[in-house]
Amino acid sequence: MLVISEIPTPYRLPLYARLAERPDLELELVFCALDEPDRPWQVEEALAGVPHRILRGVAPALRTRRNTFVYQVNPGAIDLLARSHYDVVVAGGYAVFAEQAAIALARARGIPYVLHSESTLAKHRSALLRVAKRGVVGPIVRGAAAGLAVGSGAARYLAHYGMDPGRIRIVPNTIDVVGYGRDAAAARARAEDVRAHWDLPERYVLFAGRLVEDKGIRDLVGALRLLGADAPALVVAGEGPLADEFGGVDGVRRVGFVQRDQLVELLALAAWTIVPSRVEPWGVIVNEALASGSPVIVTDAVGAAEDLVVDGINGRVVPASSPQALAAALAGPKPSGDPAEGRIARWTYDFAVDQFADAIRLALRG
């Protein structure tokens, strides 16, 4: 089985490591690049435990205030697929050259392919673009032997473009839920030291992500300005072209991009973790926050909201692109439940591995 993906992400590598350990699966893992702009994850240690290769290529990037768009070009993907025979090919999408080549060659050689999809139908598109996308994406989705959807929204997306729902399995974007909970509890036990290290206020709200327009940065800033003197302190963990939007806003502390262990410390003590995205197919920060015991404020554009957030219990769900709604949630009462219990407790790697393996069996059966 060949799995081809754009970059190694820290939340996906444990899934691949567990798949590689299964005796019924022979895994070959290929990445198009080691990292991308604004995503300098340190994954070398986790990557060393997974059989993989990184293809040579170029990755032209367009970095705008809305988002960062990367198109990796790896000509070696053609030779890899042409010279080798795989029982099944798993494509991590169809957005870059290597994934597109993998799907095209699999179809040409009669090899079943599986789509691993994060896309949802939430993003607004013009009527013309919807028609064009159905003409391009429809045949790719319908031709797949099975689908791996990261959540309910992604499953609906695959079904919308023609995949039999019976051939779709939920393989969630997830994290080490138990590990995050354990490390967050340890951070809370030494809260005084953590606050001193980060120079944290007694109460703060956390935003962690890329500082681009799609992440709702301007809506978040607007919400803080609406609240004025009543706005909570905000800790911002991330980098991007909209960093200057926080200039002149009182009570904002920027700490730059943080790695996993540092992020858990910030999550453990946060009154809220806010995910104000305008476009967000999933949003792993929701998993990380809930597992760490931090309630969340998310917009309805965040894919994880449907599967992980129960409004009023472990978080709040508000309309996207609405500073007013974000402000009201920030000023409102905290949820009544324990964020680390409920849905997040079941959203584990064990579940993901079983679902992944079942999709591969479906593909091999035709």
N, C-alpha and C positions, 0 to 999 in steps of 0.2 A: 504494500500500500504506500503510495506517495502522497504526502501532505505538503502542499505548497502555499506559503503565506507571505505577507509583505514584510513584516518585521517581527522579531521575538518580543512579545509583550510579557511583563512579569506575571500577569494573571492567567495567561494562556499556557505558559511553560509547564506548570505543575500538571496540567491536564495531559500534555504530551508525554511527560515523564511517566505518568501512570499508564498511559496507553502502551508505551514502549516496554513496560514490564509484563504486559499480558502475553501469555504463551500462544494465544490464538490469533494474535496480530503481529505482522512483521512490518514495522514502521520505518519509513525513510522520510525525513523531515528536511524541507528546503525553504530557506528564507531569501527574499530579494535584497534585503539590506539589513544591517545591524541596528540602525536607528533612523530617526527622522528629526527634522527641526522641532524644537520645543518639547521633545520627548527623550531627553538624555537619560533613559533608565539605565541603571547598572544591573545587567542581567547575566554577566559573565559566569558567575558561580552557578546559577540555575541552569544556564545553557550548557555548561560542561556536563551535566547529568543527563543530557538528551542527545541521542544520535542525530546529527544534523550536518548540513552544509549551508554556506552562504554564497549565493551566486555572485559572480562578478557582474558589474554593470554600472550604469549611471542613474542618477535619481534627480532629474531637474525638478525644482520646487518653485512654486509661486506662493509667496508669503504676503497675504493681504491682511487688512484689519478685520475682515470677516472670518477668515480661516487660513490654514496652510494646506495647500494642495500639492501632493507629491505624486509623480508618475515614474515609477521605477522601470527601467528598460534593461532586461537581462537576456541577451541573445543565447546564452548557454542553456536556457530552459528548453529551447527547441532540440538541441543535441541530446540533452538528458532524456527527454521524452521519446525521441526518435530511436535512440539506441537501446533503451531499456524496455522491459515488459513488466507492467504492473497489473495486478488483478483489479485494482480500483484506484482512482485518483480523487483526492479531496482538495478542492480549490477553496481558498479562504475568501473568495469573492471573484469579481470579474473586472476590477477597476484598473489593474496594471498589466503590463505586457506579459509577464510570466504566467499569470493566472489565465489570461485570455488565450495564450498559446497552449497551455495545459488543457483547457476545455476543447479547443479546436482540434488538437492532436488526438485527444481521447475519443472524440466523436469520429474522427477519420479512421482510427484504428479499432473502433468498436469496443473500447474499454469503458466500463461504467464510471461515471464521475458523480461526485457528491458535492453539493454547494454548502459551504459554511457561511451563513448570512447574518449580518447585523442590521440590514436595511429594514426600514418600516415605511408605512404609508403616511406617516404624520407630516412629512415635509411638504409644504405647498409647492405645487408645480403648475405651470400654465397648461391649458388644454392641449396646445401643440406639442409641448414637451411630454405630456402624458401619452399622447398617441405615438410619438417617436420612441419613447421608452418601451412601450408595449411591443412595438415592432422589433426592437433590438433585444430587450431583456426576456421577453416572452419565450422565444425559442431556446434560449440558454436554460431557463428555469424548467421548461417542459421537458427538455432533453436530459435533465439530471435524473439519475437513478434513485436519489434520495436527497433529503435536505436536512441540514443541521441549523436550527434556528436558535439564536441566543436568548429568545424570550417569546412571549405570546405575540407581540407586535411583529416580530420578524417572521413568525410562523404564518401570520395572516398575509404578510407581504409575498411569501413564496406561493401560498395558495391563490392569491390574487393574480399572479402571473402564470398560473396554470399547473402548479404542482399538485398532485393528488395529496390531500391532507393526510391520508393514511401512510404516506411515505416521508412525513416530516417528523423529526424528533427534536425535542427541546434539549439542547446542549448548552447550558447556561454560561454566560460570562460570569465567572465567580472568582472567589478567593479562598484562602485557607481560613474559613470562618472561625474555627476553634483557635487557630494561632493568633488571629487578630484579637479575639476576645481575651486570650491569655495575656498578650502583650499590652493591651489597653488597660487591663486590670492592674498590671505591674506599674504602668505609667501613673495611674491614679493613686497608687500606694505611695509614690514618691512625687506627688503633685507639686510640692513646694520647690523641689529641685528642678522639675520640668519647667515650671513658670519662670524661675530665675534664669534658666538656660536660654529660653526663648524671649524673655522679657514680656511675658504674657499678662494681660489684665486679669482680674478675678473672673470676669464674665466676658466671653467673646463669641462671635460667630465665625465659622471657618468657610472660606472658599478655597478649593484646591482644583486646579485645572489650567488649561492653556488660556492665556488672556487674549481671546479673539472674540469677534462679534457674535459668532454662533453660540458661544458659551453664555450669552446674556449679560456681558460685563456692563454695558450701558444701562440695562434695566436694573442691575444691582446698585450701581451708583445712583441712579434715579430714586430708588427706594430709600437709600440712606439719606438723600437730600430731602425727601418728603418727610422723613421722621425727624430731621433736624437734630436738636439737642437730645431727643429721646432715642436716637439711633444707637444700637449696640456697637461696641468695638468690633472691628472686622480684621481678621488675620487672613492674608492672601498668600497662598502657596502656589507659585506658578510663574511662568514667563510668557511673554508674547507682545505683539505690537500695540496692544491697548493698555499697556502698563501705565501710561501717562494719564489715563482716564481717572485714576485714583488721586491725582494731584489736587490739592485743595480740599479734599474731603477729610474732615476731622475723624480721628479715631481709627484710621486705617494703618495697619502694620504689614508691610510686605516682607516675606522671608525667602522669596525666590523658589526655584524648583527644589523639591525635597524628595528623598528616596523613601522607601517603604517604612523603615523603622522610625524615621523622623516623622513621617505622616501619621503613624499610629499615635505618637505622643500628642500631636496637635488635635487629632480626632478625639482622643480619650477625655480631654478636658473641655471640649467645645460644647457650648450650650445648644447650638444648632450647627449642622453642616448644610450649607445652602448650595443648590444646584439650579441656577436660574436660566438654563440653556434655552435657546430658541430652536436649535437643531441638536439632537442627541440620540442617536440610534439606541444606545444602551445607557452608559454612565456607570462604570465600575466604582466610582467614588461613592455611589449609593450603597453598594455592598460593603465597602470598607467602613463607611460611617456607621451603618447599622450594626455590623459585627463588632465594632469598637464601642458600642453603647451610645452613639451620638444620634439623636433624632434628626430628621432631614426635612428641609423645605425644598421641594422639587417642582418644576413646571410639568404640565401635561405633555410637553414635547419630549420628555425624558423617557426612553423606553423602559427603564427599570421601574418606573413609577407603577405601572400596571401590575407587575409581578411581585414587587417587594414592599410597596408602601401602602399602608392602610391609613387613610386620612383620619387624624385624630387619635390614632393608636401609637404609631411609631413615627409619624411625620405629618406634613401638610402637603397637599397637591394643589397648585394654583395655576391659573392660565398663563401660558407663555406670553412673552413680550408685554408684560403688565407690571410696571414699577409699583403701581398702586396695590396690586394683589400681593406682591412680595413684601411691601411695607406693612400691610395688614397682618400677614403671617408672622413677620418678625416681631410685631408688637403684641401678638396674641399669646394665649397660654401654651405651655408645652404639652405634648401629647400625654395621654394617660398611661400608656403601656411601656414595657421594657423594649427598647429598640433591638436588643440582641436576641430576643425571643421571637417566636412566630415564624414568618415566611423565610427570613434569612437563615434560620437554623437548618432548613431543609434544602437550601440552595448550595449544594456541596459538590466537591469534585467526584465523590463516589457516584452520585446521581448522574453527573455529566459523563463520566466514563461509561457507565452502563448504557446510556442513551446513544453515545457515539458508536459503541460497538454494535448496538442493535441496528443503527442506520447502515453500517458497513455490511452487516448480514443481509439487510434488505437489498442493498446494491448488488451484492454478489449473486443473489437469487434472481436478479433480473428486473 
